[in-house]
């Protein structure tokens, strides 16, 4: 598994993006709480589109990642190590799933779903940004264990 | 809801999430005593023979941000100690192994003594000092089960 060449990222990039995402998600929760349902849905839709971008194009090509490379990384010390782009990309997919459910329910006339989905996504984004917690990694393992992913025991490679 | 109440709720959400993060971080790399079961290389589909002194069995998946760093750390620890071997078990296609060893997070590391007995279990990214202390304890006494939790 160590031999597969995959895109590698400065690990601070996805955390920088998660910090912006967490702030916007908190704004969505606020708008939803004060009853500004339309504004909340519009903002959540924008976030859903950004998650889709990150999930489909890869975490390294996310707009926040581009911002990070252009404006933030030049001001920081070089990264001590690079990380695989797959976990943050999967995390974008998890964010997409959560916000999409909230968005669909919101458009279907369940305005509370917008705030609840935004709050759930906020928890994950905040833990990622502040504590470097990888919810995607956790969910991936659980999906493997429940047999949702990678059914069938192929031979495994040890390093 | 008026804006003031909404801000109060947001602060509560922020506080609860912070507490969650602090708890998670405090638990990262904690060394718990092992089950005492004996594991053979074939049990974890390892083609590498286990170490005569101790073995660090790391469970990873291919989608795990902290597994590569953990692998580097454990390989470095194993290289410094004669008779200690590091084995990385990829659970990506082996849900059966993840279930058998009740792996709830990656990386999870089992520390085996020379006879393959599970002496300690480390959840999350380990820290070098705790791994070294556990290996020291195993080296000093290979017959008694490890009950203490060194460091944190």
Interface residues (C-beta under 8 A of the other chain):
Chain A: X1 X2 X4 X11 X26 X29 X30 X33 X34 X35 X81 X83 X84 X86 X87 X88 X90 X119 X122 X123 X126 X127 X130 X131 X132 X133 X134 X136 X137 X138 X140 X141 X144 X145 X146 X147 X150 X151 X152 X153 X154 X155 X156 X157 X158 X159
Chain B: X1 X2 X3 X5 X6 X7 X9 X10 X13 X14 X17 X18 X20 X21 X22 X24 X25 X45 X46 X47 X48 X60 X61 X62 X63 X64 X65 X66 X68 X69 X71 X87 X88 X89 X90 X91 X92 X93 X94 X95 X96 X98 X99 X103 X104 X105 X106
